[in-house]
Amino acid sequence: MMKLFGIYDALVVSDETDRTLSGAVRVSIIGITDSLEDDIQPLALPAVDSKMGVPTKGTFLKVYFEDGDLHQPTYLQSSPQKSYLPQEYIENYPNVAVANLGSDFFQMVHNRADKRTVIEHDSSSRIVWNAFGTVTHESDKGYDNTGYGAKQGNGKKVQRVLTEGSIDVFTCTPFSGGSEYLEVTHISKSSVTGSVDKQQALASPTPVSDENNGLDAPVTRPLLTEEIEYVQSKNSLTIQNRKVKIILVGNTGNNDFSDSVNSLFNSKLSAHYVVGRLQKDFIQMIDLDKAGTFGSKGTWNMETNLNKICISVLLCGDGKGEYSSDQYINLNKIILNAREKFGDDIEVVTISEVDPLMASMFGTNFQKGRTVA
């Protein structure tokens, strides 16, 4: 009999119960046994795995054959969802890791880019662990009438959480006595959505137009032969006798463009440009005749007031990984534009060159050789 060596794709074709509790499932091995009727397809046993969970009908698996024997398939992996690749994985590739936790709709998704972990549960609820360490329990089956209280809800939907101190049920104030369990309702999906939408609306920078023309089109500034989107920073400086001599390059400490722009917009730190990892993620936040606050602690050629002489550029990055090709492309546009406006002798200087305390944050991966000479 022909021996089969290698890894093959297979599809679970039955939800029949394996009474030996061995985790065996009946599978159709694509390209090998898929011409057979479902009830005579081979039973595949699980390989040793850190997760005990029997895949259900319609789930894709990876299998191999013990000793190459067609009658001894062993499955190694199951697809995160019946569709094989979940939408979250496709939309956020390559920053997302997805794990099947043993059921059709029970999975964990972690996004490395926004540091957010989500566990989806069969009950149409999910647990979200965000970048700030906040854990939220959301549910599609929670109270839809957000804002009207539990009195209008359908049944008692509660979760138990462990508190750091006891709560006096009469005064609703904490008192000493140790940790206790407290029953609280979980958060309805509509409450979470409404809260997130509101927070994003408050955090989103509002473009400031030179004239109030009532149009929704984004405000822009010229950049050689093209236009760049402009959102005016809350913190720009008017400096007398400002003369641009350098392009000062730093990083945001964050790989996410939107988060970086929002953080800068709402902080005391400001820079002329923010350059994301994609070519489309590119924004100006201060007009070039004014200064930002980014270069306030550096020294260059005996000059201690770098804001007086620099155009500041922040690249989205955490200082650990390489900066992207698109970032060098947009940085070179800034350099060429500045030299056309202020002179060809403008130099490119990194924040680690003028402020050694910033060297660890900026990292060592910036390649000055990829900027225009």
HELIX and SHEET records of a PDB file:
HELIX    1   1 ASP A   38  ILE A   40  5                                   3    
HELIX    2   2 GLU A   66  GLY A   68  5                                   3    
HELIX    3   3 GLN A   87  ASN A   92  1                                   6    
HELIX    4   4 ALA A  150  GLN A  152  5                                   3    
HELIX    5   5 LYS A  189  ALA A  203  1                                  15    
HELIX    6   6 PHE A  257  PHE A  265  1                                   9    
HELIX    7   7 LEU A  306  LYS A  308  5                                   3    
HELIX    8   8 SER A  325  PHE A  342  1                                  18    
HELIX    9   9 ILE A  351  VAL A  354  1                                   4    
HELIX   10  10 PRO A  356  MET A  358  5                                   3    
HELIX   11  11 ALA A  359  PHE A  362  1                                   4    
HELIX   12  12 LYS A  368  ARG A  370  5                                   3    
SHEET    1   A 6 TYR A   8  VAL A  12  0                                        
SHEET    2   A 6 VAL A  25  ILE A  29 -1                                        
SHEET    3   A 6 LEU A  43  PRO A  46 -1                                        
SHEET    4   A 6 PRO A  73  SER A  78  1                                        
SHEET    5   A 6 PHE A  60  PHE A  65 -1                                        
SHEET    6   A 6 TYR A   8  VAL A  12 -1                                        
SHEET    1   B 6 VAL A  96  SER A 103  0                                        
SHEET    2   B 6 PHE A 106  ASN A 111 -1                                        
SHEET    3   B 6 ARG A 116  HIS A 121 -1                                        
SHEET    4   B 6 SER A 125  TRP A 129 -1                                        
SHEET    5   B 6 VAL A 135  SER A 139 -1                                        
SHEET    6   B 6 ILE A 187  SER A 188  1                                        
SHEET    1   C 2 VAL A 158  THR A 163  0                                        
SHEET    2   C 2 GLU A 180  THR A 185 -1                                        
SHEET    1   D 2 SER A 166  ILE A 167  0                                        
SHEET    2   D 2 PRO A 174  PHE A 175 -1                                        
SHEET    1   E 7 THR A 220  LEU A 223  0                                        
SHEET    2   E 7 GLU A 226  TYR A 230 -1                                        
SHEET    3   E 7 PHE A 282  GLN A 284  1                                        
SHEET    4   E 7 TYR A 273  VAL A 275 -1                                        
SHEET    5   E 7 CYS A 310  LEU A 315  1                                        
SHEET    6   E 7 ILE A 246  ASN A 251  1                                        
SHEET    7   E 7 GLU A 347  THR A 350  1                                        
END                                                                             
